[in-house]
């Protein structure tokens, strides 16, 4: 496996520019728009399922008792909604094959 | 929201683009993320979250039907950590 850096919004826009042929400005706008639509759906409590890639799944966690590890004091952990990602089989295969 | 609904939402935002172009954009977006993870890299989308991969050690598994012991090889699996803004947004009400 070769060591590679971190992919960012700018890199995604660059790839869209190169592979689809949109202008750089439009490409960056599309990257933002994709993220905003997905974030918006999640914020409204909707799961997001991208076939071939994976599912962003919301889970509601009940209140539970936690403990401050330093002081040992018990504190309630408030109920919250968390986001998990379940990769599609296609993505899992691609990553374990490294291609 | 599923992929086709994302495509529709994007089309509404970008009347100047053809449906095929939007489809290509979305394909490239997810393909580039997958490709970087397959190459062993990370993907950081500030505000949304970060994708990375984690090693899973080889382990002894068991065929649940026969009870037979099998070797499960080690592998790399995808991992996603939501960004701070995302976590706050999910819990805002």
N, CA and C atoms of all chains as a GROMACS GRO file, in nm:
protein
  576
    1UNK      N    1   0.085  -0.121   0.000
    1UNK     CA    2   0.000   0.000   0.000
    1UNK      C    3   0.088   0.124   0.000
    2UNK      N    4   0.065   0.217  -0.093
    2UNK     CA    5   0.150   0.335  -0.087
    2UNK      C    6   0.090   0.437   0.009
    3UNK      N    7   0.178   0.521   0.058
    3UNK     CA    8   0.133   0.620   0.154
    3UNK      C    9   0.086   0.744   0.079
    4UNK      N   10  -0.037   0.784   0.104
    4UNK     CA   11  -0.092   0.899   0.032
    4UNK      C   12  -0.147   0.998   0.133
    5UNK      N   13  -0.164   1.122   0.088
    5UNK     CA   14  -0.210   1.227   0.179
    5UNK      C   15  -0.360   1.228   0.196
    6UNK      N   16  -0.407   1.340   0.247
    6UNK     CA   17  -0.548   1.356   0.279
    6UNK      C   18  -0.622   1.426   0.167
    7UNK      N   19  -0.732   1.366   0.128
    7UNK     CA   20  -0.816   1.424   0.022
    7UNK      C   21  -0.909   1.528   0.084
    8UNK      N   22  -0.922   1.642   0.019
    8UNK     CA   23  -1.006   1.751   0.071
    8UNK      C   24  -1.108   1.795  -0.034
    9UNK      N   25  -1.190   1.892   0.003
    9UNK     CA   26  -1.287   1.950  -0.092
    9UNK      C   27  -1.219   1.998  -0.220
   10UNK      N   28  -1.104   2.065  -0.203
   10UNK     CA   29  -1.034   2.121  -0.320
   10UNK      C   30  -0.992   2.008  -0.415
   11UNK      N   31  -0.947   1.895  -0.359
   11UNK     CA   32  -0.906   1.782  -0.443
   11UNK      C   33  -1.025   1.724  -0.517
   12UNK      N   34  -1.140   1.716  -0.448
   12UNK     CA   35  -1.259   1.661  -0.511
   12UNK      C   36  -1.302   1.753  -0.626
   13UNK      N   37  -1.296   1.884  -0.603
   13UNK     CA   38  -1.333   1.979  -0.707
   13UNK      C   39  -1.240   1.966  -0.827
   14UNK      N   40  -1.113   1.952  -0.799
   14UNK     CA   41  -1.012   1.934  -0.903
   14UNK      C   42  -1.042   1.810  -0.988
   15UNK      N   43  -1.081   1.701  -0.923
   15UNK     CA   44  -1.113   1.578  -0.996
   15UNK      C   45  -1.238   1.594  -1.081
   16UNK      N   46  -1.336   1.667  -1.028
   16UNK     CA   47  -1.459   1.691  -1.104
   16UNK      C   48  -1.427   1.777  -1.227
   17UNK      N   49  -1.344   1.876  -1.205
   17UNK     CA   50  -1.300   1.962  -1.315
   17UNK      C   51  -1.232   1.878  -1.424
   18UNK      N   52  -1.143   1.791  -1.383
   18UNK     CA   53  -1.064   1.709  -1.476
   18UNK      C   54  -1.147   1.598  -1.540
   19UNK      N   55  -1.229   1.531  -1.461
   19UNK     CA   56  -1.299   1.412  -1.512
   19UNK      C   57  -1.434   1.441  -1.574
   20UNK      N   58  -1.498   1.550  -1.532
   20UNK     CA   59  -1.631   1.580  -1.589
   20UNK      C   60  -1.625   1.700  -1.684
   21UNK      N   61  -1.529   1.789  -1.657
   21UNK     CA   62  -1.513   1.904  -1.744
   21UNK      C   63  -1.588   2.029  -1.702
   22UNK      N   64  -1.642   2.029  -1.579
   22UNK     CA   65  -1.702   2.154  -1.530
   22UNK      C   66  -1.590   2.252  -1.495
   23UNK      N   67  -1.622   2.381  -1.493
   23UNK     CA   68  -1.522   2.481  -1.454
   23UNK      C   69  -1.480   2.455  -1.310
   24UNK      N   70  -1.366   2.513  -1.272
   24UNK     CA   71  -1.320   2.493  -1.133
   24UNK      C   72  -1.420   2.548  -1.033
   25UNK      N   73  -1.475   2.665  -1.067
   25UNK     CA   74  -1.571   2.728  -0.975
   25UNK      C   75  -1.696   2.641  -0.961
   26UNK      N   76  -1.748   2.595  -1.075
   26UNK     CA   77  -1.868   2.510  -1.071
   26UNK      C   78  -1.840   2.379  -0.997
   27UNK      N   79  -1.720   2.326  -1.017
   27UNK     CA   80  -1.684   2.199  -0.953
   27UNK      C   81  -1.685   2.214  -0.801
   28UNK      N   82  -1.627   2.324  -0.754
   28UNK     CA   83  -1.623   2.348  -0.610
   28UNK      C   84  -1.764   2.369  -0.556
   29UNK      N   85  -1.845   2.437  -0.634
   29UNK     CA   86  -1.985   2.459  -0.592
   29UNK      C   87  -2.060   2.327  -0.581
   30UNK      N   88  -2.033   2.236  -0.673
   30UNK     CA   89  -2.100   2.106  -0.669
   30UNK      C   90  -2.057   2.026  -0.547
   31UNK      N   91  -1.929   2.033  -0.514
   31UNK     CA   92  -1.881   1.962  -0.394
   31UNK      C   93  -1.956   2.013  -0.271
   32UNK      N   94  -1.964   2.146  -0.260
   32UNK     CA   95  -2.037   2.207  -0.148
   32UNK      C   96  -2.183   2.165  -0.148
   33UNK      N   97  -2.244   2.167  -0.267
   33UNK     CA   98  -2.387   2.136  -0.276
   33UNK      C   99  -2.414   1.991  -0.235
   34UNK      N  100  -2.329   1.899  -0.277
   34UNK     CA  101  -2.348   1.759  -0.239
   34UNK      C  102  -2.343   1.746  -0.087
   35UNK      N  103  -2.241   1.808  -0.026
   35UNK     CA  104  -2.226   1.798   0.120
   35UNK      C  105  -2.343   1.864   0.191
   36UNK      N  106  -2.389   1.977   0.137
   36UNK     CA  107  -2.500   2.047   0.204
   36UNK      C  108  -2.630   1.970   0.195
   37UNK      N  109  -2.655   1.909   0.081
   37UNK     CA  110  -2.779   1.831   0.071
   37UNK      C  111  -2.775   1.710   0.164
   38UNK      N  112  -2.660   1.646   0.172
   38UNK     CA  113  -2.651   1.529   0.261
   38UNK      C  114  -2.662   1.574   0.407
   39UNK      N  115  -2.591   1.680   0.444
   39UNK     CA  116  -2.598   1.731   0.582
   39UNK      C  117  -2.740   1.773   0.617
   40UNK      N  118  -2.807   1.838   0.521
   40UNK     CA  119  -2.942   1.888   0.545
   40UNK      C  120  -3.038   1.773   0.572
   41UNK      N  121  -3.028   1.668   0.493
   41UNK     CA  122  -3.115   1.552   0.513
   41UNK      C  123  -3.088   1.490   0.649
   42UNK      N  124  -2.960   1.475   0.685
   42UNK     CA  125  -2.924   1.415   0.814
   42UNK      C  126  -2.974   1.502   0.929
   43UNK      N  127  -2.960   1.634   0.915
   43UNK     CA  128  -3.005   1.725   1.021
   43UNK      C  129  -3.155   1.715   1.040
   44UNK      N  130  -3.227   1.678   0.934
   44UNK     CA  131  -3.372   1.663   0.945
   44UNK      C  132  -3.411   1.522   0.988
   45UNK      N  133  -3.312   1.440   1.019
   45UNK     CA  134  -3.342   1.309   1.074
   45UNK      C  135  -3.356   1.200   0.969
   46UNK      N  136  -3.312   1.230   0.846
   46UNK     CA  137  -3.323   1.132   0.738
   46UNK      C  138  -3.189   1.061   0.719
   47UNK      N  139  -3.190   0.930   0.707
   47UNK     CA  140  -3.069   0.858   0.670
   47UNK      C  141  -3.035   0.890   0.525
   48UNK      N  142  -2.909   0.878   0.489
   48UNK     CA  143  -2.868   0.904   0.351
   48UNK      C  144  -2.803   0.778   0.296
   49UNK      N  145  -2.860   0.727   0.186
   49UNK     CA  146  -2.811   0.602   0.129
   49UNK      C  147  -2.761   0.624  -0.013
   50UNK      N  148  -2.632   0.603  -0.031
   50UNK     CA  149  -2.570   0.620  -0.163
   50UNK      C  150  -2.532   0.482  -0.213
   51UNK      N  151  -2.606   0.432  -0.312
   51UNK     CA  152  -2.581   0.295  -0.357
   51UNK      C  153  -2.440   0.284  -0.414
   52UNK      N  154  -2.373   0.176  -0.384
   52UNK     CA  155  -2.236   0.156  -0.430
   52UNK      C  156  -2.133   0.217  -0.338
   53UNK      N  157  -2.178   0.300  -0.243
   53UNK     CA  158  -2.084   0.366  -0.152
   53UNK      C  159  -2.113   0.328  -0.007
   54UNK      N  160  -2.231   0.365   0.040
   54UNK     CA  161  -2.265   0.329   0.177
   54UNK      C  162  -2.383   0.408   0.228
   55UNK      N  163  -2.416   0.385   0.354
   55UNK     CA  164  -2.531   0.450   0.416
   55UNK      C  165  -2.487   0.527   0.540
   56UNK      N  166  -2.531   0.652   0.548
   56UNK     CA  167  -2.510   0.732   0.668
   56UNK      C  168  -2.635   0.713   0.754
   57UNK      N  169  -2.616   0.650   0.869
   57UNK     CA  170  -2.727   0.606   0.953
   57UNK      C  171  -2.732   0.685   1.083
   58UNK      N  172  -2.848   0.738   1.114
   58UNK     CA  173  -2.866   0.810   1.240
   58UNK      C  174  -2.908   0.711   1.348
   59UNK      N  175  -2.855   0.729   1.466
   59UNK     CA  176  -2.897   0.644   1.577
   59UNK      C  177  -2.925   0.731   1.697
   60UNK      N  178  -3.037   0.704   1.763
   60UNK     CA  179  -3.072   0.780   1.883
   60UNK      C  180  -3.026   0.703   2.006
   61UNK      N  181  -2.945   0.771   2.086
   61UNK     CA  182  -2.890   0.709   2.206
   61UNK      C  183  -2.967   0.759   2.327
   62UNK      N  184  -3.004   0.668   2.413
   62UNK     CA  185  -3.075   0.705   2.536
   62UNK      C  186  -2.976   0.766   2.635
   63UNK      N  187  -3.030   0.834   2.737
   63UNK     CA  188  -2.944   0.886   2.842
   63UNK      C  189  -2.877   0.769   2.915
   64UNK      N  190  -2.751   0.789   2.955
   64UNK     CA  191  -2.685   0.686   3.036
   64UNK      C  192  -2.594   0.755   3.135
   65UNK      N  193  -2.551   0.679   3.231
   65UNK     CA  194  -2.464   0.736   3.334
   65UNK      C  195  -2.319   0.716   3.293
   66UNK      N  196  -2.247   0.827   3.288
   66UNK     CA  197  -2.104   0.820   3.258
   66UNK      C  198  -2.026   0.855   3.383
   67UNK      N  199  -1.895   0.849   3.369
   67UNK     CA  200  -1.810   0.877   3.484
   67UNK      C  201  -1.693   0.960   3.436
   68UNK      N  202  -1.664   1.067   3.507
   68UNK     CA  203  -1.545   1.143   3.474
   68UNK      C  204  -1.425   1.057   3.511
   69UNK      N  205  -1.344   1.018   3.410
   69UNK     CA  206  -1.238   0.921   3.438
   69UNK      C  207  -1.134   0.977   3.534
   70UNK      N  208  -1.122   1.109   3.539
   70UNK     CA  209  -1.020   1.167   3.626
   70UNK      C  210  -1.067   1.171   3.772
   71UNK      N  211  -1.192   1.214   3.791
   71UNK     CA  212  -1.239   1.234   3.929
   71UNK      C  213  -1.325   1.118   3.979
   72UNK      N  214  -1.374   1.034   3.885
   72UNK     CA  215  -1.461   0.925   3.926
   72UNK      C  216  -1.604   0.968   3.955
   73UNK      N  217  -1.632   1.097   3.934
   73UNK     CA  218  -1.767   1.147   3.961
   73UNK      C  219  -1.864   1.100   3.853
   74UNK      N  220  -1.978   1.052   3.892
   74UNK     CA  221  -2.079   1.008   3.795
   74UNK      C  222  -2.154   1.129   3.740
   75UNK      N  223  -2.167   1.131   3.607
   75UNK     CA  224  -2.243   1.240   3.544
   75UNK      C  225  -2.336   1.179   3.440
   76UNK      N  226  -2.457   1.236   3.428
   76UNK     CA  227  -2.547   1.182   3.327
   76UNK      C  228  -2.499   1.224   3.188
   77UNK      N  229  -2.500   1.132   3.092
   77UNK     CA  230  -2.472   1.165   2.952
   77UNK      C  231  -2.608   1.181   2.886
   78UNK      N  232  -2.632   1.301   2.835
   78UNK     CA  233  -2.766   1.334   2.784
   78UNK      C  234  -2.799   1.249   2.662
   79UNK      N  235  -2.928   1.225   2.637
   79UNK     CA  236  -2.966   1.152   2.516
   79UNK      C  237  -2.918   1.229   2.394
   80UNK      N  238  -2.875   1.160   2.292
   80UNK     CA  239  -2.825   1.231   2.175
   80UNK      C  240  -2.843   1.147   2.050
   81UNK      N  241  -2.833   1.216   1.938
   81UNK     CA  242  -2.839   1.148   1.808
   81UNK      C  243  -2.698   1.141   1.753
   82UNK      N  244  -2.657   1.022   1.711
   82UNK     CA  245  -2.522   1.007   1.656
   82UNK      C  246  -2.532   0.956   1.512
   83UNK      N  247  -2.426   0.983   1.437
   83UNK     CA  248  -2.421   0.945   1.296
   83UNK      C  249  -2.318   0.835   1.277
   84UNK      N  250  -2.357   0.726   1.213
   84UNK     CA  251  -2.262   0.622   1.181
   84UNK      C  252  -2.262   0.601   1.029
   85UNK      N  253  -2.160   0.536   0.981
   85UNK     CA  254  -2.150   0.507   0.838
   85UNK      C  255  -2.135   0.357   0.819
   86UNK      N  256  -2.222   0.301   0.736
   86UNK     CA  257  -2.209   0.160   0.699
   86UNK      C  258  -2.167   0.153   0.553
   87UNK      N  259  -2.045   0.108   0.530
   87UNK     CA  260  -1.995   0.102   0.393
   87UNK      C  261  -2.069  -0.007   0.316
   88UNK      N  262  -2.091   0.015   0.187
   88UNK     CA  263  -2.151  -0.088   0.102
   88UNK      C  264  -2.049  -0.200   0.082
   89UNK      N  265  -2.098  -0.316   0.042
   89UNK     CA  266  -2.007  -0.429   0.018
   89UNK      C  267  -1.904  -0.389  -0.089
   90UNK      N  268  -1.949  -0.311  -0.188
   90UNK     CA  269  -1.860  -0.270  -0.297
   90UNK      C  270  -1.742  -0.188  -0.242
   91UNK      N  271  -1.773  -0.095  -0.151
   91UNK     CA  272  -1.667  -0.011  -0.093
   91UNK      C  273  -1.575  -0.096  -0.005
   92UNK      N  274  -1.634  -0.186   0.074
   92UNK     CA  275  -1.551  -0.273   0.159
   92UNK      C  276  -1.454  -0.355   0.074
   93UNK      N  277  -1.506  -0.410  -0.036
   93UNK     CA  278  -1.422  -0.493  -0.122
   93UNK      C  279  -1.310  -0.410  -0.183
   94UNK      N  280  -1.346  -0.290  -0.226
   94UNK     CA  281  -1.246  -0.206  -0.292
   94UNK      C  282  -1.133  -0.170  -0.195
   95UNK      N  283  -1.170  -0.146  -0.069
   95UNK     CA  284  -1.070  -0.108   0.030
   95UNK      C  285  -0.986  -0.228   0.072
   96UNK      N  286  -1.049  -0.344   0.087
   96UNK     CA  287  -0.966  -0.457   0.131
   96UNK      C  288  -0.877  -0.508   0.017
   97UNK      N  289  -0.919  -0.481  -0.108
   97UNK     CA  290  -0.834  -0.518  -0.222
   97UNK      C  291  -0.729  -0.412  -0.253
   98UNK      N  292  -0.749  -0.292  -0.200
   98UNK     CA  293  -0.654  -0.184  -0.222
   98UNK      C  294  -0.643  -0.138  -0.365
   99UNK      N  295  -0.758  -0.129  -0.437
   99UNK     CA  296  -0.748  -0.077  -0.573
   99UNK      C  297  -0.850   0.032  -0.597
  100UNK      N  298  -3.280   0.996   0.240
  100UNK     CA  299  -3.241   1.044   0.106
  100UNK      C  300  -3.160   0.935   0.038
  101UNK      N  301  -3.194   0.905  -0.084
  101UNK     CA  302  -3.114   0.810  -0.161
  101UNK      C  303  -3.047   0.885  -0.277
  102UNK      N  304  -2.958   0.814  -0.344
  102UNK     CA  305  -2.876   0.877  -0.448
  102UNK      C  306  -2.960   0.954  -0.550
  103UNK      N  307  -3.071   0.894  -0.596
  103UNK     CA  308  -3.152   0.960  -0.699
  103UNK      C  309  -3.215   1.089  -0.645
  104UNK      N  310  -3.245   1.093  -0.515
  104UNK     CA  311  -3.301   1.216  -0.456
  104UNK      C  312  -3.193   1.324  -0.445
  105UNK      N  313  -3.071   1.280  -0.419
  105UNK     CA  314  -2.960   1.375  -0.417
  105UNK      C  315  -2.942   1.436  -0.556
  106UNK      N  316  -2.950   1.351  -0.659
  106UNK     CA  317  -2.935   1.399  -0.797
  106UNK      C  318  -3.044   1.502  -0.829
  107UNK      N  319  -3.166   1.473  -0.786
  107UNK     CA  320  -3.277   1.567  -0.812
  107UNK      C  321  -3.255   1.701  -0.744
  108UNK      N  322  -3.210   1.694  -0.617
  108UNK     CA  323  -3.188   1.817  -0.542
  108UNK      C  324  -3.079   1.901  -0.609
  109UNK      N  325  -2.974   1.834  -0.656
  109UNK     CA  326  -2.864   1.905  -0.723
  109UNK      C  327  -2.911   1.966  -0.855
  110UNK      N  328  -2.997   1.894  -0.924
  110UNK     CA  329  -3.048   1.944  -1.053
  110UNK      C  330  -3.129   2.072  -1.032
  111UNK      N  331  -3.202   2.076  -0.923
  111UNK     CA  332  -3.282   2.194  -0.893
  111UNK      C  333  -3.193   2.315  -0.868
  112UNK      N  334  -3.080   2.291  -0.799
  112UNK     CA  335  -2.984   2.398  -0.769
  112UNK      C  336  -2.912   2.447  -0.893
  113UNK      N  337  -2.892   2.358  -0.989
  113UNK     CA  338  -2.800   2.387  -1.101
  113UNK      C  339  -2.870   2.368  -1.233
  114UNK      N  340  -2.964   2.460  -1.265
  114UNK     CA  341  -3.040   2.444  -1.389
  114UNK      C  342  -2.951   2.448  -1.513
  115UNK      N  343  -2.829   2.502  -1.498
  115UNK     CA  344  -2.739   2.511  -1.613
  115UNK      C  345  -2.674   2.378  -1.650
  116UNK      N  346  -2.684   2.279  -1.562
  116UNK     CA  347  -2.617   2.152  -1.589
  116UNK      C  348  -2.715   2.048  -1.639
  117UNK      N  349  -2.666   1.962  -1.728
  117UNK     CA  350  -2.749   1.851  -1.776
  117UNK      C  351  -2.753   1.740  -1.672
  118UNK      N  352  -2.859   1.661  -1.675
  118UNK     CA  353  -2.875   1.553  -1.577
  118UNK      C  354  -2.756   1.457  -1.582
  119UNK      N  355  -2.704   1.430  -1.704
  119UNK     CA  356  -2.591   1.337  -1.716
  119UNK      C  357  -2.467   1.396  -1.650
  120UNK      N  358  -2.451   1.527  -1.659
  120UNK     CA  359  -2.334   1.590  -1.596
  120UNK      C  360  -2.343   1.579  -1.445
  121UNK      N  361  -2.462   1.601  -1.392
  121UNK     CA  362  -2.480   1.593  -1.246
  121UNK      C  363  -2.453   1.450  -1.199
  122UNK      N  364  -2.500   1.355  -1.277
  122UNK     CA  365  -2.478   1.216  -1.241
  122UNK      C  366  -2.327   1.184  -1.241
  123UNK      N  367  -2.257   1.236  -1.341
  123UNK     CA  368  -2.112   1.214  -1.348
  123UNK      C  369  -2.042   1.277  -1.228
  124UNK      N  370  -2.086   1.399  -1.191
  124UNK     CA  371  -2.026   1.470  -1.078
  124UNK      C  372  -2.041   1.387  -0.950
  125UNK      N  373  -2.161   1.335  -0.928
  125UNK     CA  374  -2.185   1.257  -0.806
  125UNK      C  375  -2.104   1.127  -0.808
  126UNK      N  376  -2.097   1.064  -0.925
  126UNK     CA  377  -2.015   0.942  -0.936
  126UNK      C  378  -1.869   0.971  -0.905
  127UNK      N  379  -1.818   1.079  -0.964
  127UNK     CA  380  -1.677   1.112  -0.943
  127UNK      C  381  -1.652   1.145  -0.796
  128UNK      N  382  -1.743   1.220  -0.736
  128UNK     CA  383  -1.730   1.257  -0.594
  128UNK      C  384  -1.708   1.132  -0.507
  129UNK      N  385  -1.798   1.034  -0.519
  129UNK     CA  386  -1.786   0.916  -0.433
  129UNK      C  387  -1.674   0.823  -0.479
  130UNK      N  388  -1.647   0.819  -0.609
  130UNK     CA  389  -1.539   0.736  -0.660
  130UNK      C  390  -1.403   0.785  -0.611
  131UNK      N  391  -1.386   0.917  -0.605
  131UNK     CA  392  -1.257   0.972  -0.559
  131UNK      C  393  -1.236   0.943  -0.410
  132UNK      N  394  -1.344   0.952  -0.332
  132UNK     CA  395  -1.332   0.920  -0.189
  132UNK      C  396  -1.294   0.773  -0.173
  133UNK      N  397  -1.367   0.685  -0.244
  133UNK     CA  398  -1.339   0.542  -0.234
  133UNK      C  399  -1.196   0.512  -0.278
  134UNK      N  400  -1.152   0.576  -0.387
  134UNK     CA  401  -1.018   0.552  -0.440
  134UNK      C  402  -0.910   0.591  -0.341
  135UNK      N  403  -0.932   0.705  -0.275
  135UNK     CA  404  -0.830   0.749  -0.179
  135UNK      C  405  -0.822   0.653  -0.061
  136UNK      N  406  -0.938   0.605  -0.017
  136UNK     CA  407  -0.938   0.508   0.094
  136UNK      C  408  -0.872   0.377   0.050
  137UNK      N  409  -0.898   0.335  -0.074
  137UNK     CA  410  -0.837   0.212  -0.125
  137UNK      C  411  -0.686   0.226  -0.132
  138UNK      N  412  -0.638   0.349  -0.157
  138UNK     CA  413  -0.493   0.374  -0.163
  138UNK      C  414  -0.431   0.390  -0.024
  139UNK      N  415  -0.514   0.378   0.079
  139UNK     CA  416  -0.460   0.388   0.215
  139UNK      C  417  -0.463   0.529   0.273
  140UNK      N  418  -0.526   0.623   0.200
  140UNK     CA  419  -0.528   0.762   0.248
  140UNK      C  420  -0.653   0.796   0.329
  141UNK      N  421  -0.662   0.922   0.364
  141UNK     CA  422  -0.775   0.974   0.441
  141UNK      C  423  -0.852   1.076   0.358
  142UNK      N  424  -0.975   1.102   0.396
  142UNK     CA  425  -1.055   1.206   0.330
  142UNK      C  426  -1.113   1.294   0.439
  143UNK      N  427  -1.084   1.423   0.434
  143UNK     CA  428  -1.136   1.514   0.538
  143UNK      C  429  -1.226   1.618   0.477
  144UNK      N  430  -1.353   1.614   0.516
  144UNK     CA  431  -1.449   1.711   0.466
  144UNK      C  432  -1.498   1.790   0.587
  145UNK      N  433  -1.431   1.899   0.612
  145UNK     CA  434  -1.455   1.977   0.734
  145UNK      C  435  -1.602   2.012   0.749
  146UNK      N  436  -1.653   1.994   0.869
  146UNK     CA  437  -1.793   2.024   0.895
  146UNK      C  438  -1.881   1.903   0.872
  147UNK      N  439  -1.839   1.816   0.780
  147UNK     CA  440  -1.918   1.696   0.751
  147UNK      C  441  -1.860   1.577   0.828
  148UNK      N  442  -1.736   1.545   0.799
  148UNK     CA  443  -1.672   1.435   0.870
  148UNK      C  444  -1.547   1.389   0.797
  149UNK      N  445  -1.484   1.286   0.850
  149UNK     CA  446  -1.361   1.234   0.791
  149UNK      C  447  -1.372   1.084   0.771
  150UNK      N  448  -1.326   1.039   0.654
  150UNK     CA  449  -1.319   0.896   0.623
  150UNK      C  450  -1.175   0.850   0.637
  151UNK      N  451  -1.159   0.733   0.695
  151UNK     CA  452  -1.026   0.672   0.703
  151UNK      C  453  -1.046   0.521   0.699
  152UNK      N  454  -0.937   0.449   0.712
  152UNK     CA  455  -0.950   0.303   0.716
  152UNK      C  456  -0.880   0.251   0.841
  153UNK      N  457  -0.924   0.136   0.888
  153UNK     CA  458  -0.864   0.075   1.006
  153UNK      C  459  -0.830  -0.070   0.977
  154UNK      N  460  -0.724  -0.115   1.040
  154UNK     CA  461  -0.681  -0.254   1.025
  154UNK      C  462  -0.762  -0.344   1.116
  155UNK      N  463  -0.804  -0.455   1.063
  155UNK     CA  464  -0.864  -0.560   1.147
  155UNK      C  465  -0.768  -0.678   1.146
  156UNK      N  466  -0.731  -0.725   1.264
  156UNK     CA  467  -0.640  -0.839   1.274
  156UNK      C  468  -0.706  -0.966   1.222
  157UNK      N  469  -0.626  -1.057   1.178
  157UNK     CA  470  -0.675  -1.191   1.144
  157UNK      C  471  -0.729  -1.254   1.272
  158UNK      N  472  -0.832  -1.335   1.259
  158UNK     CA  473  -0.887  -1.399   1.378
  158UNK      C  474  -0.943  -1.536   1.341
  159UNK      N  475  -0.968  -1.611   1.445
  159UNK     CA  476  -1.033  -1.741   1.425
  159UNK      C  477  -1.183  -1.719   1.430
  160UNK      N  478  -1.251  -1.759   1.323
  160UNK     CA  479  -1.396  -1.749   1.324
  160UNK      C  480  -1.456  -1.887   1.330
  161UNK      N  481  -1.587  -1.891   1.331
  161UNK     CA  482  -1.652  -2.020   1.338
  161UNK      C  483  -1.770  -2.020   1.240
  162UNK      N  484  -1.779  -2.122   1.161
  162UNK     CA  485  -1.895  -2.136   1.074
  162UNK      C  486  -2.016  -2.164   1.163
  163UNK      N  487  -2.113  -2.070   1.166
  163UNK     CA  488  -2.223  -2.085   1.261
  163UNK      C  489  -2.307  -2.209   1.234
  164UNK      N  490  -2.307  -2.257   1.110
  164UNK     CA  491  -2.390  -2.373   1.080
  164UNK      C  492  -2.324  -2.504   1.125
  165UNK      N  493  -2.194  -2.515   1.094
  165UNK     CA  494  -2.126  -2.642   1.123
  165UNK      C  495  -2.046  -2.638   1.252
  166UNK      N  496  -2.020  -2.517   1.304
  166UNK     CA  497  -1.938  -2.506   1.424
  166UNK      C  498  -1.791  -2.522   1.396
  167UNK      N  499  -1.758  -2.537   1.266
  167UNK     CA  500  -1.620  -2.556   1.224
  167UNK      C  501  -1.539  -2.427   1.243
  168UNK      N  502  -1.417  -2.439   1.286
  168UNK     CA  503  -1.330  -2.323   1.304
  168UNK      C  504  -1.266  -2.285   1.171
  169UNK      N  505  -1.270  -2.154   1.138
  169UNK     CA  506  -1.210  -2.108   1.012
  169UNK      C  507  -1.120  -1.989   1.040
  170UNK      N  508  -1.016  -1.972   0.958
  170UNK     CA  509  -0.930  -1.855   0.972
  170UNK      C  510  -0.991  -1.738   0.897
  171UNK      N  511  -1.017  -1.628   0.968
  171UNK     CA  512  -1.062  -1.506   0.901
  171UNK      C  513  -0.939  -1.418   0.884
  172UNK      N  514  -0.900  -1.388   0.760
  172UNK     CA  515  -0.777  -1.311   0.740
  172UNK      C  516  -0.793  -1.166   0.787
  173UNK      N  517  -0.683  -1.102   0.819
  173UNK     CA  518  -0.685  -0.960   0.854
  173UNK      C  519  -0.726  -0.879   0.733
  174UNK      N  520  -0.782  -0.760   0.756
  174UNK     CA  521  -0.822  -0.677   0.642
  174UNK      C  522  -0.832  -0.532   0.684
  175UNK      N  523  -0.844  -0.446   0.585
  175UNK     CA  524  -0.864  -0.304   0.611
  175UNK      C  525  -1.011  -0.272   0.589
  176UNK      N  526  -1.070  -0.196   0.680
  176UNK     CA  527  -1.211  -0.160   0.669
  176UNK      C  528  -1.228  -0.009   0.674
  177UNK      N  529  -1.333   0.041   0.606
  177UNK     CA  530  -1.356   0.186   0.608
  177UNK      C  531  -1.413   0.232   0.743
  178UNK      N  532  -1.384   0.357   0.778
  178UNK     CA  533  -1.430   0.415   0.903
  178UNK      C  534  -1.468   0.561   0.877
  179UNK      N  535  -1.577   0.605   0.939
  179UNK     CA  536  -1.620   0.745   0.923
  179UNK      C  537  -1.640   0.808   1.059
  180UNK      N  538  -1.583   0.927   1.078
  180UNK     CA  539  -1.604   1.001   1.202
  180UNK      C  540  -1.673   1.133   1.167
  181UNK      N  541  -1.793   1.154   1.218
  181UNK     CA  542  -1.864   1.278   1.187
  181UNK      C  543  -1.787   1.399   1.239
  182UNK      N  544  -1.795   1.511   1.167
  182UNK     CA  545  -1.730   1.634   1.210
  182UNK      C  546  -1.804   1.698   1.326
  183UNK      N  547  -1.736   1.792   1.391
  183UNK     CA  548  -1.793   1.857   1.508
  183UNK      C  549  -1.923   1.931   1.473
  184UNK      N  550  -1.917   2.007   1.364
  184UNK     CA  551  -2.036   2.082   1.323
  184UNK      C  552  -2.154   1.990   1.296
  185UNK      N  553  -2.124   1.877   1.235
  185UNK     CA  554  -2.229   1.780   1.205
  185UNK      C  555  -2.290   1.728   1.335
  186UNK      N  556  -2.205   1.694   1.430
  186UNK     CA  557  -2.257   1.640   1.557
  186UNK      C  558  -2.347   1.742   1.626
  187UNK      N  559  -2.307   1.869   1.620
  187UNK     CA  560  -2.388   1.974   1.682
  187UNK      C  561  -2.520   1.988   1.608
  188UNK      N  562  -2.510   1.986   1.476
  188UNK     CA  563  -2.630   2.006   1.395
  188UNK      C  564  -2.732   1.894   1.414
  189UNK      N  565  -2.685   1.772   1.431
  189UNK     CA  566  -2.776   1.660   1.450
  189UNK      C  567  -2.854   1.671   1.580
  190UNK      N  568  -2.796   1.745   1.675
  190UNK     CA  569  -2.858   1.753   1.807
  190UNK      C  570  -2.922   1.887   1.836
  191UNK      N  571  -2.924   1.975   1.736
  191UNK     CA  572  -2.987   2.107   1.753
  191UNK      C  573  -3.138   2.092   1.738
  192UNK      N  574  -3.212   2.151   1.827
  192UNK     CA  575  -3.358   2.145   1.810
  192UNK      C  576  -3.428   2.263   1.874
   0.00000   0.00000   0.00000
